[in-house]
Amino acid sequence: MKTRNINQSVIFKASPHEVYETLMDSKKHSTFTGSKAIISRKVGGKFKVYDGGLHGKNLELIKDKKIVQAWQCDMKEWPKNHYSVVSFILKKIKDGAKLTLKQLNVPSDCYVSISNGWKEYYWKPMKKMFQKGL
């Protein structure tokens, strides 16, 4: 199976703490996605987001700085036992936080939809949420 890596950066008008909490808090995650999220806050703990369409486990957590997770996706093109490693690196900047995403080993057949999905289903609604001050 051929794979590709996704690298994206996004700026939020929010603190690294607020961004971290939005990604790791089940209720806040559910708010910006509009779908059920259950997220463990422990290394080795499991998560399910988008009503279980994306799921996996936490590999490394450094509060307000870094989240590393093993991800699986319920897409027909996604091989059943394949995991992709997703890293969210947070850095404080002058007007908020910079989030750098790296997603390794994305199946090539899923690359475009996953890459666009981050922008459409994560970054856009998170920016909207922070603008509203939630």
N, C-alpha and C positions, 0 to 999 in steps of 0.2 A: 504494500500500500504506500502510495506517495503521500507525503505530508508537507505542509507549509507552516510558517510561523506568522503570527499577527503581531505587529508593533503599532501602538497608537498612544498618543498623548492628548490629554484634555485638561483645560483649565476650568476650575469651579470657583465661583465667588462664595466660598465657604472655607472653613478651616480644615486642615487634614483630619482633625478629630471628627468633624461633622460628616466628612466623606467616608471615613472608616466606619462610623456608626451606621450610615445609610446602607453600606454594603453588608455589614455584619449583623445588624439588628433585624430580626424576622419581621417585626411590625413595620419598620421604616422601609425595608426592602419591598414588602407587600404594597406599601403606599405608592411608591414611585412606579412599580411595575403593573399595579392593578391586578395582581394574581398572588396566590398563596405562596409564601416562602417560610421554610423552617430551616433555621441556620444555627448550628452549634457554634459556640464561641471557644471551643477547645481544640487544640492540635489533635488530629486523629478523629475528631468529631465529624459527623456527616451534615450535609446540607441538601435541600431540595428547593429549587426556585422555579418560577413559572409553572406552578402546579405540578412540579416534578419533572417537567420537560428537560430541565438541566439539573444535574445532581452529581455528587461526588463527596470528597472529604477534604478537610483542612490539613495542609502539610506544614505550614509555618504561619504564625501570627505574631506580629510585633505591633502592639496597639498604636494606632494613629500613624503608622509608618509603612507597614507591609502586610500583605495577605498573599499567601501562596496556596493554591488549591488544585487538586486533581479533579478534572471535569469530564463528565460524559453528557452526551446530548441525545435526545430521542428523535433523531432524524433518520429516515430510512437509509441515507447514504453513510451514516456514521456506524462503523463496525461495532458490533455488540459489546465486546470486552475491551475496547480501546479507550484509554484516558489521554486527555490533553492536560498539560500543566499551565495554569493561569497564574500570573503574578500581577498584583496591583501594588505599585510603589508610590507612596504619597510624600510630597515635599511641600513645605510651606514656601509660598512666594509672596511678593508684595501685596497683591490684591486677593489672596485666597490660597488655593491649593492646586498643585499640578499633580495629576495622576498619570502615571506611565503604566500602560498595560502591555504585557508580553504574554502571548499564548502560543505555546510550543506544540508541535505535532498535530496540527489541525489537518484532518483528511483533506486532500486536495479538492475532492468533490464537494466539500462543505465550506471551503475557504471563503468564497464570495459572500454567501449568506451569513456566515458567522461574523465575518469582518464588518459587513453592513449592519448586522444585528447589534453589535456593540454600540454603534453610533445611534441607531434608531431606537433601540429598546433599553439602553442604559444611559448613555451620555445625554441625549435630548431630554428624557423625562427627569433625570437627576438635576440638570440645569434648571428646568422649569420649577422643580420642587424647591430648590435653593432660592430662586427668585421670589417665590411665594413666602419664603421664610418658614417652611415647615420643618 
